Amino acid sequence: MNLVQISDGVRRRVALVDEPHLIPLARFDSVYALVSEALRSGKPVASLAERGRDRLDYEEVWAGRSTWRLLSPADVPANPHCVLISGTGLTHLASVQRRDAMHTAASAGSETDSMRMYRWGVEGGKPEGGGPGTAPEWFYKGSGSVLRGHRDQLVVPVHGEDGGEEPEIAGVYLIAPNGTPVRIGFAQGNEFSDHKFERRNYLYLAHSKLRTCSLGPELVTDGAFDDVRGRVAVERDGVELWGSEIRTGEANMCHSLANMEHHHFKYEQHRLPGDLHIHFFGADAFSFGSGVELQDGDWMQVAFEGFGRPLRNTVARRQGACAMTAVQSLV
């Protein structure tokens, strides 16, 4: 079952994907409300997803020609601060090699921390017997305030040096009333980071991740995360500037899904009932690694097989000088 969230600027709806149509549900205006009711009542999500009478042309909505627009397929409308967006890096060999090349000079010819952490994942990221394995790299992106949907802008702020796409699959989770993490499904994502700033020093990685990101357009509630293939592309002035095949899923990663989930949710503060978690699982290729610098107005497209229609976003570079952010004293 693939779900989307849509809005006409006044109303919100959850809709089932039934190509070539979207069928809004009769009751719920958010996936969060739908899944929360399923957890409260003990009823399956599918039994609560009652179809309404309307049918929308999915192509018109996806292409931006409808009064309805696609939102992120998962959010908390009433309180975006109940959303925690995070990710696991150094999970794919290709991305490790690119980051390793960034940091080799600083390592004076020895093995970089990036390559060392990837090797630890290869050696212990898929433990046998069901126990925890090696902890992967982990980073924080922000709350739901940085989350965007299909066709939305991803922003390079005035203090940023760059913005580049990172095509990934993200897991979407809701913490049940008893504190158990429940995986709602998976969605395509563009994690979008400042690679130039990170390249200055790998300790700037945390800063480079504090950017907007996107998800969708579809939430796949029964998707498989084994061997996932896809394609990422960058377009400028209507012409493809760069493109690459991409792979993700457990078959192409040094960590198992269970191990990544354990090392995220082992922290008590990540198991607060009612919180929504969006966790990115890493990228296999991105244009920055090929020397491409994205410009204002460029389009980024992420498309993974089996995860619905492609996710498209534009780059928006904010102009101007970075003014000092002053802190006001209480007294």
N, C-alpha and C positions, 0 to 999 in steps of 0.2 A: 504494500500500500504506500503510494507516494502522496504526500500532502504539501500544499503550499499555503501561504498566508497572503491575502490581498487586501487592498484598501482603495476606496474611491475618493479619499480625502475627508470623508465624513464617517463612513462605516468601515469596519474590519470584518473579514470573513475567513474561515478556514475552508479550503476546497480540496476535493479529491482530484487527482490527475487521472483523466480517462481520455487519453489522446483520441481525437484532436481537441478535446474539450476539458474545461475545468467545471466541476460540479460542487458549488458551495454547500456546506453542511447546513442542516436545518437549525442547529442549536448553537454551536460554539463559534466564538469570534477569535480564538487563539488556540494554538496547539497546547500551550501551557494549561489552559482551562480544560481542554479535552483530556489530556493525560492526568491532570490532577483529579478529575472526576473519576477516571478509571482506577486510579490508585485508592481513592476514598471508598468507592463502591465495590471494588473487587471485580468489576466487569471488564471484559476485554475492550481495548480501544476500538476495534472494528465494530463491535456491537453498539457502541455509542456514536459512531460516525454515521449518523442517519443522513442520507442524501436529501437535499432540498429539491425544489422543482426547477430551479434556474440552471441554464447551461451557458457557459461563456466560451468564446472562441479563444483557445489557448494561444494560438499564434499571434493574435491581435494583442493580447496582454503581454506576452513575452517580448514582442517587438516594440512595445511602448506606444501602440496606436489605440489603446483602449482607455476609457476613463478609469479603469481598474489598473493598479500597478502592483507588481510583486514586491512583497516585503521579505525580510529574512524569514525563513521557514520556522524559526524558533526564537522566542524572546519572552520577556515578561512585561507586557504593555503597561501595567500600573506601576512597576518599580524596576527599572533597568538595572539598579544597583544590586538586585538579587541574582544577576547573571555574572558568572565568573568565566572569562575567556582566557585560555592558556594554551600551551602547546608543548610538544616533545620534539626536540631537535636531534640532529646527528643520528638519524634512524636509517637513512638511505646512503649508500656508498657514494653516489654521484654528488650529492650535496656536501658530504664530508670532504670529498676531494676538492671541491670548489672553495670551501671555507679553509681547508688545509693550505691551499695555495695562497689565500689571503694572509695567512699567519705564519707561513714558513720562514719569512725573513726575520721575524721577531724571535723565532725559536733557535736561531743560530745553527740550523742544520739538524737539530735533534728532532725526535718525534714530537709533533705539536700536541697540545692538550686535546684538540678536536679529534685527531686521529687516535689518540690514546683512548678517549671515551668511546669512540666507535668500536675500537678493538675490544674493549670491555663488553660492549653490547654483543658483538659477534661471539665472544666466549661465554657470556652468561645471560644474554637477554631473552633466551627462549629456554628456560629451565624445564627439566623433566621432573615429573612427580607432583606437579601442581603447586610447588612452593614459590616464594618470591625469587626473582633473579636480580641481576645487576640493575641498579637504578639508572634510568636514562637522564639525559639533560632535560631540564624543565624550565619554562619561561612563562611570564605573565604578560598578557596583552592589555587587559583592562576590564571594565564592567560592560554592561550592555549598551552604554552610551557610545561605544566605538563600533558597534555592530551595524553593518549596512546590508542591503539586499541587492538583488539583480538590477543592473542599470544605474545603481547609485554611484556617486563619486567616492573614490578613495583618495585621501588628502595627504599631500606633502606640506606640513606646516612651515611657517616662516623660519622656525628654528631648525627644520630638518635639512639634510644635505641631499637626500635622494628618496625615491620611493620605487619599489620594485615588486612585481608580482611573485607570489609563492603559491603554486597550485597544489592543494592538499585535500585530503578527506578529513573531515572533522567528526568526532563523536558528539552526540547531543544527549545529555543526561539530566534527569530530574531526581532530586533527593526526596525519597518517600517520607511520610510522616514518622516512620520508625528509624530514620537515618540511613536507610539502605540506598545506595546509588542505583538508579534504574536507567539503563540505556534505552532511550526512545528510538534512536536510529542513527543514521549517518547522513551527511550532506557534503556536497562539494564546497570548497572554500578557497578564498584568496586571502592568505594570511598577511601579505603586504608589509614589507619591512624597509628600513633604511640601511641598505647594504654599504653605502659609502661611509656612513658614520661607524658602522660595525668594523669596517676594514681598518680604521685608524688604530683600533686596539680591540682584541676580542672581549675585553672586560666591558666594552661599550655595548655588548649584545643586548643587555637588559633594556638600555635606552632605545636601541634601534627597533625593538618590538612594540614600543608604546605608540602605536599608530592605529588608524581605522583598519577594519578588515571586513570581508563580506562572506556571505553564506547563501547557498541555494542554487537555483531557485526552489529545488524540491528537497523535502526531508523524506528519506527512504527508510521506512520502518522495518523492512525485512531484507535489507541489503547484506551481501556477503563481503567480508573484508579479507579475502585470501590473496588473489592475484588480480589486481585492478589495473587496467590499462586506460590510457587517455591521451589527450593532446592539449598543449597550452600554446597560445599565440598572442602576439602583440600587433596591433594594427595602428597605422598612422595615415591620416588623410584617406581612409578607405582602402588602403593597401596593406597586406600583411608584411610587417617589417621583420619579424622573427617568429619562429615556431619550433616546437620540439615535441617528440613523443615523450610520454611520461608513464611511469609505473609506480604503484604503491600497493599497499596490502601486505599481509604478513609474509608472503612468499618473497617479497622484495625488500624486507626490512630486517634489521638485526635484533629487534625486540618483538615479542609476541604481543598481541592486543591485550591479553590478560595481564601481562607484566606491566605494560604502560598504564593500564587502568588501575592496577594495584598501587603503583607508586604515585599516582595522583590522588587517589581516594584514601590512602592510608592516613592522611592528615585529618584530624578531627574537624578542623575548620572547613574542610572540603565536604563535610557530610552534614550540613545544616539543613533540616527539613524545609522544603519549599524552594531551595535554591536551584537554579538552572546552570548547568555547566556546558560549555562548548570547548572542546579540546582538539587542537590540530595535531595531526600525527606525522607531519614532516613532508618535505618536498623532494622530488627526484631531479627536477631541472627548473631553472629560472633564467630569464634573459640577462640579468646582470652578470652571470657567469660567462656569458658570451660577449661581454663588452658593450651591451646595449644600455643606454641611459634613457629612461622614459621621460617624455615631455608632456606638458599640459595638453589635455585633450586626447591623448592616446587611449585606445581601447585595449583591455586585457580580457582574454577569454580562457576559461578553464572548462574542460569537458572530459569527464570520466565515463567510460562505458558502464551502463547499468545504473547510473545515478541521475537520470533525467536529462532535461534540456541543459545546454551550456549556461554557465554563469558568466555574465559580461559586466564589466565595470570600466569607468573612465578614470584617468588620472587627473587630479586637480592640484596644481601647484599654487600655494598661497604666496602672494608677492608682498614685498616690504621688508623692513628691518625687524629683527627680533628685539622687541622692547623688554626692558627689565621687568620681571614680575615682582612687584613689591608686596610685601606682607604687612598688613596693618596690625598694630598693637591693640590689644583690648583696652588698655588704659592710656 
